[in-house]
C-alpha cells in the first residue's frame, strides 16, 4: 500500500475523473462537518474526529466509494448504502450527478454523532 503524507497528496495521485468526484465530496463534508480532519488511512482518503475515523473515500477506476465506518448503524431510507461488513457501508459514486446533496448530508450528520 502506498503511503501518502496528506489528503491532498493522495487526491493528486487519483485518476482525474475521480479527483473531480473527490473534490465535490470534500466540499460536501467540509460544509456538513467542518470539524472533521482530512487525512489518509489504510491507503484511502479519510475524515476523522480526533483519532476516530468517520468517513472515507476509496477509489476504483470506474467510481469512488463514499463510505462510513459506522454505516450499518445509519438510517438509509433511500437504500444507497451497500456493503456486507459488520460496520462499514458505502455509496458508489460514478458521476457528479450521483451526489444527492440532501441525502449525503443527512448521512454525514448521522455518521458524526
C-alpha positions in Angstrom: 0.0 0.0 0.0 1.4 3.4 -1.0 2.0 5.9 1.8 0.8 9.5 1.5 1.8 12.5 3.6 -1.6 14.2 3.2 -5.1 14.0 1.8 -4.1 16.4 -0.9 -1.2 14.2 -1.9 -3.4 11.2 -2.0 -6.1 13.1 -4.1 -3.4 14.2 -6.7 -2.5 10.5 -7.2 -6.0 9.5 -8.2 -7.5 9.5 -11.7 -8.6 13.0 -13.0 -12.2 11.8 -13.2 -12.1 10.6 -9.6 -10.3 13.8 -8.4 -13.4 15.8 -9.5 -15.7 13.5 -7.5 -13.4 13.6 -4.5 -13.4 17.4 -4.7 -17.2 17.6 -4.7 -17.4 15.1 -1.8 -14.7 17.1 0.1 -16.7 20.3 -0.2 -19.8 18.4 1.0 -18.1 17.0 4.1 -16.5 20.3 4.9 -19.8 22.1 4.7 -21.6 19.5 6.8 -18.9 18.6 9.3 -16.2 21.3 9.3 -14.6 20.0 12.5 -13.5 16.7 10.8 -9.9 16.4 9.9 -8.9 15.2 6.4 -6.2 12.5 6.4 -5.2 9.3 4.7 -5.7 5.9 6.5 -5.3 2.5 5.0 -4.4 4.0 1.6 -7.6 5.9 1.2 -8.9 9.4 1.9 -10.5 9.7 5.3 -12.1 12.1 7.7 -11.5 11.7 11.4 -12.9 13.2 14.6 -9.9 13.2 17.0 -8.5 9.7 16.4 -11.8 8.1 15.3 -12.3 7.6 11.6 -15.8 8.6 10.5 -15.9 8.9 6.7 -13.8 7.6 3.8 -13.3 7.7 0.1 -11.9 4.7 -1.7 -11.2 4.9 -5.4 -11.7 2.4 -8.2 -11.2 3.0 -11.9 -14.9 3.5 -12.6 -16.2 5.0 -9.3 -15.3 6.2 -5.9 -16.8 4.7 -2.7 -18.1 7.4 -0.3 -18.2 5.4 2.9 -19.0 5.5 6.6 -17.2 3.4 9.2 -20.4 3.1 11.2 -22.5 2.8 8.1 -24.5 -0.2 9.3 -26.0 2.0 12.1 -27.1 4.8 9.8 -30.7 5.3 8.7 -30.8 5.0 4.9 -34.3 5.3 3.6 -33.1 5.8 0.1 -31.2 2.4 0.3 -28.0 3.9 -1.1 -25.6 2.3 1.3 -24.1 -1.0 0.2 -21.7 -3.4 1.9 -21.8 -6.6 3.9 -19.3 -6.0 6.7 -20.4 -5.7 10.3 -20.0 -1.9 10.3 -18.7 -0.3 7.1 -21.1 0.8 4.3 -20.5 3.0 1.2 -22.2 4.6 -1.8 -20.7 4.1 -5.2 -20.4 7.5 -6.9 -19.7 7.3 -10.6 -20.6 10.9 -11.6 -21.3 14.3 -10.0 -25.0 13.8 -10.6 -24.9 10.8 -8.3 -24.2 13.1 -5.3 -27.6 13.8 -3.8 -26.6 16.7 -1.5 -29.5 16.5 1.0 -29.3 12.7 1.3 -25.5 12.6 1.6 -25.6 15.5 4.1 -28.1 13.6 6.2 -25.8 10.5 6.2 -22.7 12.7 7.1 -24.6 14.3 10.1 -25.7 10.8 11.3 -22.1 9.5 11.0 -20.5 12.2 13.1 -22.9 11.8 16.1 
